[in-house]
């Protein structure tokens, strides 16, 4: 992208005066790091762990920070107050999405829920999602979640060294089953492989570094000839778009073929197709893109949350022991947890809450686009600004979460004012905000809870050991540009006892 950025800088020299006239005087904008002429703050941004950079800005300039990339305003919100006031309470003007030329037009993502502009299309998509994934519908998925969880535990016991492979199989398989009624094969499943490739392209290539490419600033760059220097992004976009479209179409076509043959499992897609009197082209476009959007959102949330749970249990064996004691007291020796046990397991709920806060699945929210000029605390925020919620900074706020760097589930069991308890619930931050809140939150949250409870009931988790029996400190690296998913780390996972192993094996062949 380096040459293209230089080309953009040259073009911007011609239009710099226009940019200055079309925005508010800088003294009224929120504070932020000093930009360089024309390029703005391009050199201040990073494609990896941008939330850490934004958190440093918040410490220096305050909880509302402004930067710009060649005239495009970026606003970073790093406090619960600013985020809730703008993205939640003023959601009617902060719920648009930017018209990304690269991600949308060139890479074919413009119909995905996360990229859809605010309007009729986004409202149609939300209606479909609420029909299938509203909080009142989730209990109908409990038997499927329980069955998939038991399958995951059996695979984990059989080969704990491949826990990441099992986790991807679980998260992807569960979503494919719920959304498309598709049962993934045990090994090298075509849809699971396609899904992983597509999610990786979206998170680590298309939207890396906030998803802003030079062509988003100057759309005319999309007309560059393929042979021109700096046009390599066009070739990449062609490849990525083909893969994204393949994953939108293939599972959906599977559902339609299954419906036609009469041999299908009930799912999000089949239910809505059956209930639609007139299956118009618009309805099908909305449905297949809405269905596809559920895959990446649900899969990454489950995988990232569970990896941080494993890491927390390795580092804090005393918390694992306390959680297991609570489970034993409620379940007794002869059964595994079910969703009906959840009200009786407050410490397990607290562990899950702390996993969300401490692990932070999505540390920097996807951008919201401001639809009209706004003023907040006397600071002018221009129409068209891209607004990011710095969830990492919020979940590390010492006034809200004392000793924020520590993993402390007990913080959620303290008796506090209901208003404070609500502000401290990480679910209010980690799943998005306002009218762009993650549509699969209830499905993912239920899945994570049962995974955590079942693993704690049946397995012990500890640091791996070397050949001399010494604990190996886990090496944690984060290379996903959007989700804070750790790379695979060494971990010792084994059954708590022979009796626990027997309970796990008894789930084989059991029908939920």
N, C-alpha and C positions, 0 to 999 in steps of 0.2 A: 504493500500500500504506500511505500515511501514516496515513489515518484508521483503517484496520483495526488498525494497531499501537497507536494510542491506545485503541481499544476493548478490545484485548487487555489493555492496561495496567490499565484500569479493572476488568476481570474478574479480573485477577491480584491486585488489591488484596484481594479477598475470600479468595483461596486462598493468599496469601503465607505465612501461618503453617503451613499444611500442607506447603508446599514446604520450609520450614526444618526441619520435623520429619522429613521423609522422606529427607533427605540427610545425609551425614556432616558433622561439625563442620568449618567452613572451614579450621581450622588444620591438618587432616590432608590436605587436598586439595593437588594440585600448585599452585605459585605462578602468578600471572598478574596482568594489569592490574586495577586496582580497579573493581568494578562500581558502578553507581548503584542505589539502592533499586528493587526490583520489576523494572525493565527489565533489570537485569544489565548485560551488555556490548554491548547492541544498538548503541550509538553507536560502539563501537570497531571493529565489523565493516564491511567494504566489499564491494560486489558485484563490484568490479574488482580483480584482482591481489591477492587476499587473502593469497597466499603471501608477499608483501613485508611486509605487516603482521605476519604470524606470525613472520617471520624477525627482525624488530625485537624482538618479544616474546622470542624465544629468546635474543637477545643480552643482554636485560635480566634475564630470569627463569630461563633454563636451557632444556635441550632437551625438557622436558616442561612444557607450559603449560596451565593451566585457565582457561576463561572460561565464562560461562553466559548463555543468552538466556531470561530469565524462568523460570529453574529448569531448563532443559534444559542439561546439562553438555556442553561441547565440550572435547576434549583434543587439543592439537597436539604432534606428535612431530617433532623437528627434528634428530635424529642417527641415524646408521646403527644404533647400539647399541640405542637405545630402540625404534626402528621394528622391527628384526629380532626383538628379544626379545618384543615384544607381538604384533605382527601376523603374524609367521612362527611363532616357537616356541610361542606361546600361541594359535595360530590357532583352536583348538577353541572358545575362548570369545570371540574377537575377530572372527569371520567373519560375524556377522549384519549385516543392513542395517536402517536405521531404517524404521519404518512411516510413510513420508511420505504424508499424506493428499492433499496437493496433487499431487505427482508421480505417486503410485500410483493412488489411488482416483479422483481428479477428472480427471487428465490421461491415465489409461490406461496408465501405464508399469510397473505393479506386476508384470507378467510378464516384463519385460525382465531380462536377466541381471544388469545392474548394480544393479537395485533389488530383485531377488528375495530374500526373507528366507532365512536359512540353515536348511536342512531338506531334506525329501524333494524338493521342487520344484527347489531349487538343485542338488542332487546329480544329479537326472535330467538337468538341462540340461548339467551338466559332463560327464556321460557321453556325451551327444550330441556335444559339442564335441571331446572327446578322440578320439572315433571319427573325426572329419573333419579335425581340425586339430592333432592331436598331432605331436610332432617327427618321428616315424617316417613320417607321412603326407605331410608337406610336399613331399618330392621329387617326388611325383606331380603337384604343381601347377607344377613348374619350367618345363615347356614353355609353359604358359599365361602364366606371369609373364614369360617371355622374349619371347613374341609380343607381349604388351601393352606391354612396355618398348620394343620396337622401333617399335611404332606411335606411342607417345608421343614418341620421338626424332624421327621423321619429321614429326609435327605441330609439334614445337618448332622444327625447322629451317625449316619452311615459314612459320611466323609466331611468332617468339620473343617478340614483345610481348604475346602472349596466354598466357604460360607458366602463369599461375594457372588459366586455363580448361582448358588441356591437362592440367594436374595433377589437377584435379577430375575430368575425364573419365577419366583413367587410373585414379585410385584408386577412384572409384565404379564404373567399368566392370569393373575387375578383380574387385572384390568381388561385383558382381552376377553375373558369369560363374561364379565359384567357388561361390558360395552357391546361386544359382538356375539356373545354366546359361543365363542370359539375355545376349544380345549387344546392347549398347547401340548405338543409332543415332548417327551422327556429330554430328548437330545436334539440340538441343532434345529430347533423349530424355525420355520421360514418367517413367520410373522414376528416372533421374538427377536430374531436376528435383524430383520428389517426395522423394527421399532427401535432397537438399540442404536443402529446406525443413524436413524433419523434424529433421535433425541441428541446424540452426540454432535451431529452437524449443527443442529439448532443452537445448542447451548455453548459449544466451544468454537464454533466458526462463524455462523451467521450473526449471532447476538453477542459475540465476545466484545468486551470493552464498552458495553452499553448499547451495542447494536448500531452505532452511528458510523456510517461510511461516507467518504467524500461525495459519492453520488447522491446521498441524502441531502447534502448541502447544495449541490449543483446537479439537479436531475439531468441536465443536458449531457453529462458525462456518460449516460447510458447509451448514447449514440456513437461513442468512440468505436472506430473500427477494431476488430479483434487483433490486428497486427500492430496497432499503435502502442507505444510504450505506456505503461501504466494501466493497460486494459485487462490485465490478468484477472481482475475481480469479475469481469463479465464471463470469462470461461469457467471460473469457479461457480458462479451463480447458475450457469446452465446445468452443471453436474448436480449441484445441491437441489435445484428445483425439480429435476427428474426424480431424485430420491424421495423428496418430500411428497410429490404427487403420487408416487408409487405407494407410499404408506397410507395416504388418504384413501386411495381407490381400492386397493386389494382387499383389506379386511371388510370394507363395506360391500364389495362385490360378493364376498363369501356369504355375508348375511342374506343378500338378495337371492343368491342361488339356493341357499338352504331353505328360505321361505318358499321358493318356487317348487322345490322337491318335497316340501312338507316335513323334512327331517331337520329340525332346528331346536336349539335351546333358547328359552326366553332370555331376552337381553334388552339393553337400552335401545338399540337400533330396531330389533324385531317388534318390540312393543309399540314404538312410535310409528313404524311403517304400517303395522296392522291397524292402528287407530286413526290413520290419516285417510280421510275419504277420497281426496284427490291428491295423488302424489305428483305435485308439480316439480318442474326442474329446479325452481328456487328452493322448495322444501328439501329436495335431495341434497343440494349444495350445502344448505344450512346443516342438515343432519349429519352428513358424512364428515364435514369439517369440525362440527361440534364434538362428534364422537372421537375423532382423531386427537383433538385437543386434550381430551381427558387422559390419554395414554401418558404423554410426557409429564403432565402436571402430577398425576397420581404416582407414577413410577419413581420420579426423582424425590418426591416427598417421603415415600416409604423407605427407599434405599438410604437416603441421607440420614433420616431420623434413626433408623435401626443401627447404622454404623456408629453414630455418636452414642447410642445406648450401649453398644458393646464396649466402646472405648471408656465410657464412664464407669461401667461395671468392673473393668480391668483395673482402673485407677483407684476405685473406691470399693474394695471388698466388703467393708462394713455396711455400705448401703445395700449391696446385693444380699447380704445376710439378713438385714432388717426386712427387706422386701419379701424374701423367702419365708421368713417367720410369719408375716402377715398372711401370705398365701396359704401356708400350712394350717393356720388357725381357722381359716374360712373354708378351705376345700377338704381338709382331712387327707387321708393317705390314698384314697382310691379313685380320684377323678381329676380331670383337667379343668382349668377355668373356662367359663362361658360368659357371654355378655350380661347375663342376669346377675353375675357376681360383682359387677363393677361398683354398684353403690356400697358394697361391703368392703371395698379395697381402696381406701383413701390414700394409702401410701403409694400404691402402684400408680394411681392417678397423679400423685405428686411427682413420682419419678418421670412419668411421661411428660408432664408439664416442664420439668427442668431440662429434659432432653431437648424439647422444642426451643427453650430459651438459650441454653448453654451451647447447643449445637448450631442453631440458626440455619434452617434449611436454605432460605433465600435471603442472604444478608443485605442485599440491595434490591429493592422492589423493581419490577419492570416499570418503565417510565409512564407517567400520566401526562397528557397534554392539556394545558390550560386553554379553555375555549373562549375566554374573554379577559380583558384586563382586570386585575384584582389588586387590592391593597391589604396588607396584613401587618399589623403593628407599625403602621406608618411606612412600611417598605412596599415599593411598587413592584409587582410581578407582571410582566407583559404577557399579553395574549400570545399563544404559541410556545410559551416556555415548556420545557420538558421537566417534570417534577418527579424526583426520586425520593422514596422513603428509605432512610438509612436504618434498617432494622437492626443491624449490628450495634450501632451506637445506642439505640433505644434499649436493647436487651442488656447492654453493659452500663446502663445508667445507675450509678451508685445510690442516688437518692430514691430510686424505685426498687433496686435490687442490691442491697448492701452486700459487700464482698462478691461483686458480680462475676468475677473470674472463676469463682469456686462453684463446684457442682453440689448444690444444697437443696434437695427435694423438700426438706423440712420447712423451707420458707413459705410453702403454700399451705401448710397446716397451722400456721399462726392465726390467732383470732385477731382480725383487723376489721376496720370499717368496710362495709360492702363496696363503697365507691373505690376505696384503695385496692380491695381485692380484685375488682374488675380491671383497674389500671395495671395490676401486676399479672394478669392472666396473659401469658405469651401468645395464646391463640388469637388475641386481638391484634397482633402485629405480624406474626410469622406467616400467616396465610393471605396477606394482602389487605387492601383497604377499600372501603366504600363500594361503589358499583362495579369495581374490577376485582373484588375479592375472589380468591381461588374457588371455582365452582365445584371442585372435587373434594373440598375440605372435609366433609362429613364422612365420605367413603375412606379417604386416606387416614383420617383420625381414628376411625373404628378399627382399621386394619393394624395400625401401629399399636394401639392399646392391646389388642388380643395377641399380637406377636410378642410384645414385651411380657405380658402376664404369663403366656404359655412357656416362653423360654425360661423365665425365672422359676416357674413351677417345676421344670423338668431338668434343667441344665445348670452346671456351674461354669463360670467364665473367669478366666484369670490370664495373666501374662504368660506368653510362651516361654519356654526354658531352653537353654543351650545344652550341649552335650554333657556339661558338668552339673546340670541341674540348677544353674543360676538364671534368675528371671531376665528376660530380654525386654528392655524398655521399647515400647512401640515407637516406630518412626512414622510420624504423621505428616503427610504432604497433601496439599490441596491444589489440584490442577484443572478443576472445572471452573470456567469463567463466570458462570451464573449461579449455580447451586454450590453450596459449601460441602460437597461430597468428598470425604477423604479417600485417597488412594488406598488400595488394599494394605492392611497391616497384619503383622503376626499376632495370633490370638489363640489361647488354649480353651477349647469348648468340649465339654464331656458331660455325660449323664450324672446327675446328683447321686444316684444309687441304682442298684439292680431293680428296685421296685419302680423307680422313675422310668427306667428303660422299658420295663414291662408295660407301663401305661402308654408310652409312646408307641410301642409295637402293636398294642391293642387297637390303635386308631386305624391300622391298615385295613382297608376294605370297608371301614365303617361308613355309612351313608348319613350325611347330616340331615 
